[in-house]
Amino acid sequence: VQLQASGGGLVQAGGSLRLSCAASGRVFGSYAMGWFRQAPGKEREFVAGISRSPYITFYGDSVKGRFTISRDNAKKTVYLQMNSLKPEDTAVYYCAANFAIGISTKVTEYEYWGQGTLVTVSS
């Protein structure tokens, strides 16, 4: 599986962005998908995830109620809608795919990673 993230950019605090992650391969629907982020000098942290069917979603505490993850298996794409953005959301955002484990918030349990897209939130 190859992943290509896009949609990052510069936005003011309180604004919104939608990230996309397009996947290659024929079994996209069999993968759990996740979004992670890494700010300068910090460890990569879990943001949001969506399982394979029945598509259970789960979120990191810092983004609950503001971010929404979704997937379109026909387009082999996973999305992250980010609302009410804060300066502390500034980071490189990565999408990742996980076949073996399913639902996971752990970096080490995701097998495939995209290249990252930068989100900068100005105050």
C-alpha positions, 0 to 999 in steps of 0.5 A: 500500500502506498499513501499520499497525503495532501491538503495541508497549508496555512490557516488562522486559528479558528479556521478549518482544513480538510486533509486527504490521504489517497491509497494505492492497492486493491484491498484498501477496505481491509485496512484500518487507517489513522492520522498522526501528527508530529510537531517540531521537537515532539514525538509523533502522536495519534490524532484519529483512526477509523477501522475497517468495517464497521468503520469505528472511529476514535480520536486523540483527546486533544482533537475530540469534538473538533476533528472528524475522520472518514473514509471513502473505500470506492475512492481509496481515500481517508479524510481528516476534517479539522475544525476550530484549529488552534496554534497547537495543532501546527504539525506535519500530519501523516496518514497510516495504514494498518492491516494486521492489528486493526484499531490502534493508536500506536505508531508502531502498529501501523505498517504503511505511512504517507509522506506527511503534509504540513499544517500551520495554524497562526494565532 
